[in-house]
Amino acid sequence: MWAGITGRVELMERTETRTPERAASYRTMTAFTPADEERRRGVRRMKLTATGLLLFVAVVYVLAKAAQHAGAGTWAGYVAAAAEAGMVGALADWFAVTALFRHPLGLPIPHTAIIPTKKDQLGVSLGEFVGENFLSEDVVRQRLRAVGIGSRLGAWLAEPEHADRVTAELATALRGALTVLRDSDVRAVVGEAVTRRADAQEIAPGLGKTLEKVVADGGHRRVVDLVVSRAHDWLELHRAEVMVAVEGGAPGWTPRFVDRKVGERVYKELLRFVTEMRDMPSHPARGALDRFLTDFAGDLQSDTDTRARVERLKSEVLGRGEVQDLIASAWTAVRSMVVAAAEDERSELRRRVRSALLSLGTRMATEEKMQGKVDAWVEGAAVHVVTTYRKEITSLITDTVAGWDAEHTTRKIEAHIGRDLQFIRINGTVVGSLAGLLIYAVSRGLGA
């Protein structure tokens, strides 16, 4: 595994070069804060304490040896053994702690200065560890299921002040989105979408089915009633215009009184015909109109020529500039209406959104089925993200660590954990002294 990691690190080092801009950006992100400086001072104090303890046992060792040679008694041997083992423990732990951050005494001893030399490998290992143990599907599902997002979110949304806040935020986001969008771009997209949709779908069969149902239900009769009623009223008000039109179409050689008689006759027949259609629901003309509409509805659905003519008419209508302008201008009206409704706290839109949020929150807080749906949706979305973008997420860790400056990173890590590591040196000194004392005592007791 380490060979594979090392190869990946070497590949990154060959393909990525730290530019001055990246280095400056790194220094800005990882600059020592006042808290870091205080930690570094704490590390220095603990280093002095651990080193002072080492010097103390060294002095004790020298004095105990001198006393032993001077014949001070058996106690001097015990003290010397304890001090000697304490020095060994202190030096061993000093070497171990120092080897994490730098080469002890500046000597390039193998497997020392681990953090600066293995920084990129540690980043790769950390990314793999996070990916395997935190971004797995089972872990994400168990964690989200334990949280109970559906019930918690529902209880939060059910509070009126929270629903008001969400409504206001949604209104702000909607206004911002509509403000950012350029009207010309949206109009062009809307016009193209409507035209493309209309071109892609044949409308004649649908119109035929609709017309067939309208005729079968008698829905067209109100329209016929309205038309014949307005035609009757128009004829009564424009008798002279009808007479002039009929007389104007007569041959020039006919006498004028004959033209007038013909005009009056034509006018009276038209008025009688329209009046009968208006007053007689069973008028033959109405029946003929019903049959015509029924036949036309059938032709719209089955007659190839009729359907083709309707499609040509549709294309001609959609191709007219006035129609395209009308389609595109619909966006402006809709946007203005939505923006005004979003800005007005008392608008119907915001009241409906608030009411919907309160209702949704109440259902989510009380209905287990709804909670299960929300939890399942959140789990599915989270699992999709972590499984789809796991490599991108872990590479963020790997690439970030790879971009760090080794020396600066070492100092920063040491500032955070160095103080605790100095306790290892102190404990090593104490434990070493006790172990040395015990070993010496056992050896003396066994007569060694």
C-alpha positions in Angstrom: 0.0 0.0 0.0 2.8 2.4 0.9 4.4 1.8 -2.4 1.2 2.8 -4.2 0.8 5.9 -2.1 4.4 6.9 -2.6 4.0 6.5 -6.4 0.9 8.7 -6.3 2.7 11.3 -4.3 5.7 11.3 -6.6 3.4 11.7 -9.6 1.7 14.7 -8.0 5.1 16.2 -7.2 6.2 15.8 -10.8 3.0 17.2 -12.3 2.3 20.0 -9.9 4.6 22.9 -9.3 4.0 25.4 -6.6 3.6 28.8 -8.2 4.4 32.1 -6.4 0.7 32.8 -6.4 -0.2 29.4 -4.8 2.6 29.9 -2.2 1.4 33.3 -1.3 -2.2 32.0 -1.0 -1.0 29.2 1.2 0.9 31.5 3.5 -2.2 33.7 3.8 -4.4 30.7 4.7 -2.0 29.1 7.2 -0.5 32.2 8.7 0.1 32.0 12.5 -2.7 33.5 14.5 -2.3 35.0 17.9 -3.7 31.7 19.3 -1.0 29.8 17.4 1.7 32.1 18.8 0.4 31.4 22.3 0.6 27.7 21.6 4.1 28.0 20.4 5.1 29.8 23.6 3.5 27.0 25.6 5.5 24.4 23.6 8.7 26.2 24.3 7.9 26.3 28.0 7.2 22.6 28.1 10.4 21.9 26.1 12.4 23.8 28.7 10.6 21.8 31.5 11.4 18.5 29.8 15.0 19.5 29.1 15.4 20.8 32.6 14.2 17.5 34.0 16.8 15.7 31.7 19.5 17.9 33.0 18.4 17.4 36.6 18.6 13.6 36.4 22.0 14.0 34.6 23.3 16.1 37.6 21.8 13.6 40.0 23.5 10.7 38.2 26.9 12.5 38.3 26.5 13.3 42.0 25.3 9.8 42.8 28.2 8.2 41.0 30.6 10.5 42.8 29.0 9.6 46.1 29.2 5.9 45.3 32.9 6.1 44.5 33.4 8.0 47.7 31.8 5.1 49.7 28.6 6.8 50.6 26.7 3.6 50.9 24.3 1.4 48.9 21.7 4.2 48.5 24.0 5.9 46.0 23.9 2.9 43.7 20.1 3.0 43.7 20.0 6.7 42.9 22.6 6.4 40.2 20.7 3.5 38.6 17.4 5.5 38.7 19.0 8.6 37.3 20.9 6.7 34.6 17.7 5.0 33.4 15.9 8.3 33.6 18.5 9.9 31.2 18.1 7.0 28.8 14.3 7.3 28.8 14.4 11.1 28.4 16.9 10.9 25.5 14.9 8.1 23.8 11.7 10.0 24.0 13.4 13.3 23.0 14.6 11.5 19.9 11.2 10.1 19.2 9.4 13.4 19.6 12.0 15.4 17.7 12.0 12.8 14.8 8.4 13.6 14.1 9.2 17.2 13.1 12.9 17.4 12.2 16.2 15.5 12.0 17.6 15.2 15.6 20.7 17.3 15.9 20.4 18.0 12.2 21.6 14.5 11.3 19.8 12.9 8.3 19.0 9.8 10.2 16.6 7.5 8.3 12.9 7.6 9.4 13.2 11.0 11.0 11.6 14.4 10.1 8.5 12.3 9.4 5.9 15.1 9.1 7.9 17.3 6.6 9.1 14.3 4.5 5.9 12.3 4.6 3.5 15.2 4.4 2.0 14.3 1.0 1.8 10.6 1.9 0.0 11.5 5.1 -2.4 13.7 3.1 -3.2 10.7 0.8 -3.7 8.4 3.7 -5.9 10.9 5.5 -8.0 11.3 2.3 -8.4 7.5 2.0 -9.2 7.2 5.6 -12.0 9.8 5.4 -13.3 8.3 2.2 -13.5 4.8 3.6 -14.7 5.6 7.1 -16.8 8.7 6.8 -18.0 8.8 3.2 -19.3 5.3 2.9 -23.0 4.7 2.2 -23.7 2.7 5.4 -22.1 5.3 7.6 -24.0 8.2 6.0 -27.3 6.4 6.2 -26.9 5.3 9.8 -25.9 8.8 10.9 -28.7 10.6 9.1 -31.2 8.0 10.3 -30.1 8.6 13.9 -30.5 12.4 13.5 -34.2 12.2 12.5 -34.0 15.1 10.1 -37.7 14.8 9.1 -39.2 15.2 12.5 -36.7 17.9 13.6 -37.2 20.0 10.5 -40.9 19.6 10.7 -41.0 20.8 14.3 -38.8 23.8 13.4 -41.0 24.7 10.3 -44.2 24.3 12.3 -43.3 27.4 14.4 -44.9 30.5 12.8 -41.8 32.7 13.2 -39.7 30.1 11.5 -42.2 29.8 8.6 -42.1 33.6 8.3 -38.4 33.6 8.1 -38.2 30.9 5.5 -40.9 32.7 3.4 -38.9 35.9 3.6 -35.7 34.2 2.6 -37.5 32.4 -0.3 -39.0 35.7 -1.5 -35.5 37.4 -1.3 -34.0 34.6 -3.3 -36.7 34.7 -5.9 -36.4 38.4 -6.3 -32.6 38.1 -6.6 -32.9 35.3 -9.2 -35.4 37.3 -11.3 -33.3 40.4 -11.0 -30.2 38.7 -12.2 -31.9 37.1 -15.2 -31.8 39.3 -18.3 -35.3 39.8 -19.8 -34.0 39.6 -23.4 -32.3 36.2 -22.7 -35.3 34.7 -21.0 -37.8 36.0 -23.6 -35.6 34.4 -26.3 -35.5 31.1 -24.4 -39.3 31.2 -23.7 -40.1 32.0 -27.4 -37.8 29.3 -28.7 -39.1 26.7 -26.2 -42.8 27.4 -27.0 -42.1 27.4 -30.8 -40.1 24.3 -30.6 -42.7 22.5 -28.5 -45.5 23.6 -30.9 -43.5 22.5 -33.9 -42.7 19.1 -32.4 -46.3 18.2 -31.6 -49.2 17.9 -34.1 -52.2 19.9 -32.8 -54.9 18.8 -35.3 -55.8 15.5 -33.5 -56.0 17.1 -30.2 -58.2 19.9 -31.5 -60.4 17.3 -33.2 -60.9 15.4 -30.0 -61.6 18.6 -28.0 -64.1 19.8 -30.6 -65.8 16.4 -30.8 -66.3 16.4 -27.0 -67.6 20.0 -27.0 -70.1 19.2 -29.7 -71.2 16.0 -28.0 -71.7 17.9 -24.7 -73.5 20.8 -26.4 -70.9 23.3 -25.2 -70.8 25.1 -28.6 -74.5 26.0 -28.4 -73.9 29.0 -26.1 -71.4 30.3 -28.6 -74.0 29.9 -31.4 -76.6 31.6 -29.2 -74.2 34.5 -28.7 -73.3 34.8 -32.3 -76.9 34.8 -33.7 -78.1 37.2 -31.0 -75.3 39.6 -31.8 -76.0 39.2 -35.6 -79.7 39.9 -35.0 -78.9 43.1 -33.0 -76.4 44.2 -35.7 -78.9 43.7 -38.5 -81.5 45.8 -36.7 -79.0 48.6 -36.1 -77.5 48.6 -39.6 -80.5 48.1 -41.9 -79.3 50.9 -44.2 -75.8 49.5 -44.6 -77.2 46.1 -45.6 -79.6 47.8 -48.2 -76.7 49.8 -49.6 -74.5 46.7 -49.9 -77.3 44.8 -51.7 -78.1 47.6 -54.1 -74.5 48.2 -54.8 -74.1 44.6 -56.1 -77.1 44.9 -58.5 -76.5 45.2 -62.3 -76.4 48.7 -63.6 -79.2 48.2 -66.1 -81.9 47.4 -63.4 -84.2 50.2 -62.2 -83.4 51.6 -58.8 -86.8 50.8 -57.4 -86.2 47.2 -58.3 -82.8 47.2 -56.5 -84.5 48.8 -53.5 -87.2 46.1 -53.4 -84.6 43.4 -53.8 -82.5 44.9 -51.0 -85.5 45.1 -48.7 -86.4 41.5 -49.5 -82.9 40.3 -48.8 -82.7 42.3 -45.6 -86.0 40.9 -44.3 -85.0 37.3 -45.2 -81.7 37.7 -43.4 -83.4 39.2 -40.3 -86.0 36.4 -40.3 -83.4 33.7 -40.7 -81.3 35.1 -37.8 -84.3 35.6 -35.6 -85.5 32.0 -36.2 -82.1 30.7 -35.4 -82.0 32.7 -32.2 -85.5 31.7 -31.0 -85.6 28.1 -32.3 -83.1 25.6 -30.6 -84.2 23.0 -33.1 -83.7 25.2 -36.2 -82.4 23.2 -39.2 -79.4 25.5 -39.5 -78.3 24.7 -36.0 -78.5 21.0 -36.8 -76.5 21.6 -40.0 -73.9 23.4 -38.0 -73.7 20.5 -35.5 -73.2 18.1 -38.3 -70.6 20.3 -39.9 -68.6 20.6 -36.6 -68.9 16.9 -36.0 -67.6 16.1 -39.4 -64.8 18.7 -39.1 -63.8 17.2 -35.7 -63.5 13.8 -37.4 -61.5 15.2 -40.3 -59.1 16.9 -37.8 -58.4 13.5 -36.3 -58.3 11.2 -39.4 -58.2 13.2 -42.7 -54.6 13.6 -43.8 -55.2 16.7 -46.0 -57.1 18.5 -43.2 -54.4 17.7 -40.7 -51.7 18.9 -43.1 -53.5 22.2 -43.7 -53.9 22.8 -40.0 -50.1 22.2 -39.5 -49.3 24.7 -42.2 -51.6 27.2 -40.7 -50.0 26.6 -37.3 -46.5 27.2 -38.7 -47.6 30.4 -40.5 -49.2 31.7 -37.3 -46.2 30.9 -35.1 -43.8 32.4 -37.7 -45.4 35.8 -37.6 -43.4 38.4 -35.7 -46.5 39.6 -33.8 -47.1 36.1 -32.4 -43.4 35.7 -31.4 -43.4 39.1 -29.6 -46.6 38.1 -27.8 -45.1 34.8 -26.6 -41.8 36.6 -25.5 -43.6 39.4 -23.8 -45.5 37.0 -21.6 -42.2 36.6 -19.5 -42.1 40.3 -18.7 -45.7 40.2 -17.4 -45.1 37.1 -15.4 -41.8 38.4 -13.9 -43.4 41.7 -12.9 -46.3 39.9 -11.3 -44.0 37.5 -9.4 -41.6 40.2 -8.2 -44.4 42.4 -6.9 -46.0 39.4 -5.1 -42.6 38.5 -3.6 -42.0 42.0 -2.3 -45.5 42.4 -0.8 -45.6 40.7 2.6 -49.4 40.6 2.4 -49.6 39.2 -1.1 -51.5 36.0 -1.9 -48.3 34.3 -3.0 -46.5 34.9 0.3 -49.5 33.9 2.3 -49.9 30.7 0.4 -46.2 29.9 0.7 -46.3 30.6 4.5 -49.5 28.5 4.9 -47.9 25.6 2.9 -44.7 25.7 5.0 -46.7 25.6 8.3 -48.8 22.7 7.0 -45.8 20.9 5.7 -44.0 21.4 9.1 -47.0 20.1 11.0 -47.3 17.0 8.9 -43.5 16.3 9.1 -43.6 16.7 12.9 -46.6 14.5 13.5 -46.9 12.0 10.6 -44.4 9.1 10.6 -45.1 8.4 7.0 -44.1 11.9 6.0 -41.0 11.8 8.2 -40.0 8.6 6.6 -40.3 10.1 3.1 -38.2 13.1 4.1 -35.6 11.0 5.8 -35.4 8.7 2.8 -35.1 11.7 0.4 -32.3 13.3 2.5 -30.5 10.0 2.9 -30.8 9.3 -0.8 -29.5 12.8 -1.7 -26.6 12.6 0.7 -25.6 9.1 -0.4 -25.7 10.2 -4.0 -23.4 13.1 -3.3 -20.9 11.1 -1.2 -20.8 8.1 -3.6 -20.7 10.3 -6.8 -18.2 12.9 -5.5 -16.2 10.8 -3.0 -13.0 11.1 -5.1 -13.5 14.8 -5.5 -14.0 15.3 -1.7 -11.0 13.2 -0.7 -8.9 14.8 -3.4 -9.7 18.1 -1.8 -7.9 16.8 1.4 -5.1 15.3 -0.6 -4.5 18.3 -2.9 -4.8 20.7 0.1 -2.1 18.9 2.1 0.1 18.5 -1.0 -0.1 22.3 -1.5 1.2 23.0 2.0 4.7 24.2 2.6 6.5 21.4 4.5 8.4 23.6 7.0 5.5 25.9 7.7 3.2 23.0 8.1 5.6 21.3 10.5 5.8 24.4 12.7 2.0 24.8 12.7 1.3 21.1 13.7 4.0 21.3 16.3 2.3 24.4 17.8 -0.9 22.4 18.2 0.3 19.1 19.5 3.9 19.8 20.6 3.0 20.7 24.2 1.3 17.4 24.8 4.3 15.6 23.2 6.7 17.2 25.7 4.8 15.3 28.4 6.0 12.1 26.7 9.5 13.2 27.4 8.7 14.0 31.0 6.9 10.7 31.4 9.8 8.9 29.7 12.2 10.4 32.2 10.0 9.5 35.2 9.1 6.0 34.0 12.7 5.4 32.9 13.9 6.3 36.4 11.4 4.1 38.1 12.2 1.2 35.7 15.9 1.6 36.3 15.4 1.7 40.0 13.3 -1.5 39.9 15.7 -3.3 37.7 18.7 -2.3 39.9 16.8 -3.4 43.0 15.8 -6.8 41.5 19.4 -7.3 40.3 20.7 -6.5 43.8 18.1 -8.7 45.4 19.1 -11.6 43.2 22.7 -11.0 44.0 23.7 -9.9 40.5 
